[in-house]
Amino acid sequence: MAIKCPSIDLHLATFKKFQQSFSDENLLREICGSDETTQTLKEMFKGIWSLEDLCKEGAEINEVVERALENPHEFVLKPQKEGGGNNFFDEELKQNLIKAKVANGQD
């Protein structure tokens, strides 16, 4: 008996870390080899950032978090949980980002 299941490529494409790499223009350019292909792929994906470098000097995530705190309706905070329904929006997003900043030593 045969069972239909998605390919490993499809499974990988659903991982947040994999999706995050598609928003990294330098990585895309390195893999794609052309600016045109890089731009085409980059336009297909929204930015996804990890909080692991939050509060580290020079980290891009610091600017992103500040933009999210100023305009929380433009962002979604997605915990590393599968199945959906765990996302934070608006005021909840703001409160969770503030907690993350405090936990990383920044008030």
Buried (B, 14 or more C-beta within 10 A) or exposed (E): EEEEEEEEEEEEEEEBEEBBBBBBEEEBBEEBEEEEEBEEBBEEBEEBBEBEBBBEEEBEBBEBBEEBBEEBEEBBBEEEEEEEEEEBEEEEBBEBBBEBBEEBEEE
